[in-house]
Amino acid sequence: MFKFRLKVLCFLLCLAVLECSANTQDNIPTVRFAVNTPGAPPYLYYDEITKRYEGIVVDFFNSNELSHQFRLVYLDSNRARSEDLLKSSSIDLFLSSESWINKPNNFLFSEEFIKHESYIYSTTNFQKPFVPEENLSSSICTRYGFTYPVLQPFFERKEDNIQRIDSSSQFTMAMMMSKGRCDFAIMNEHNARAVMFNQTFCSSEFFQSTNVISQVSLAFVIRPDLTSLKNKIDIALHHFIKSGQRQLSLERHSGVNQFPKLKCQGVQ
């Protein structure tokens, strides 16, 4: 009888622990994060193998400082739409740059998440820095919905312009350039490393311009009424960067390869 009562007591205790754990999970608030679908490695991208979002952003929100404070839900969106969704409180935050936002005064911005430096890429080596005025009548692969302040005036010219060829992702941009569909591609260095060193491009060579085309700071754009969320993110960001976790995450999702990217060994 004693053993039976002991088993019953243990069973009830287990149920209590499970119920407590479930209640704790239920009490964790949900935060809605808009993804510029299909995302862009290494920041935030959909992994077809794991069938979930991966990237530095995911690693950051899964860190010990934040993982128990709220549950992140990723919602498909695009760069232009995310700002409207944030304004209407349909989402809570997304990753962007203050310089890309139409009305930055309407939102909160976290501390800098990472530097975003863009270069021009080509399948042939650059003999000198890339200057738009010296490359008129050329074509550049771009990401649909993205704005490129340095190149925008040349895209909008009726004559002596540079042709903009939009694509759905950085991967398809690189694919189009490798097939000669465009002369150049403009891309962030981290994106380029994550995409162009992929085994898909074993027979291709990619070269990076000697000069940076643009440099901005990426940060989390947050609803203006969520000051507490901004404060939590800023505190966690400080630790994520200082502890070296961001660098490790960057290397894991984009690799440590350096340009130029040459053909794989053994490929003619």
Secondary structure as GFF3:
##gff-version 3
##sequence-region A 1 268
A	DSSP	alpha_helix	2	27	.	.	.	ID=ss1
A	DSSP	beta_strand	30	36	.	.	.	ID=ss2
A	DSSP	beta_strand	39	40	.	.	.	ID=ss3
A	DSSP	beta_strand	44	47	.	.	.	ID=ss4
A	DSSP	beta_strand	52	54	.	.	.	ID=ss5
A	DSSP	alpha_helix	56	61	.	.	.	ID=ss6
A	DSSP	beta_strand	71	77	.	.	.	ID=ss7
A	DSSP	alpha_helix	79	87	.	.	.	ID=ss8
A	DSSP	beta_strand	93	97	.	.	.	ID=ss9
A	DSSP	three_ten_helix	98	100	.	.	.	ID=ss10
A	DSSP	three_ten_helix	104	106	.	.	.	ID=ss11
A	DSSP	beta_strand	108	109	.	.	.	ID=ss12
A	DSSP	beta_strand	114	122	.	.	.	ID=ss13
A	DSSP	three_ten_helix	132	135	.	.	.	ID=ss14
A	DSSP	beta_strand	139	143	.	.	.	ID=ss15
A	DSSP	alpha_helix	152	156	.	.	.	ID=ss16
A	DSSP	beta_strand	163	167	.	.	.	ID=ss17
A	DSSP	alpha_helix	170	178	.	.	.	ID=ss18
A	DSSP	beta_strand	184	188	.	.	.	ID=ss19
A	DSSP	alpha_helix	189	196	.	.	.	ID=ss20
A	DSSP	three_ten_helix	199	201	.	.	.	ID=ss21
A	DSSP	beta_strand	207	208	.	.	.	ID=ss22
A	DSSP	beta_strand	214	222	.	.	.	ID=ss23
A	DSSP	alpha_helix	227	242	.	.	.	ID=ss24
A	DSSP	alpha_helix	245	254	.	.	.	ID=ss25
###
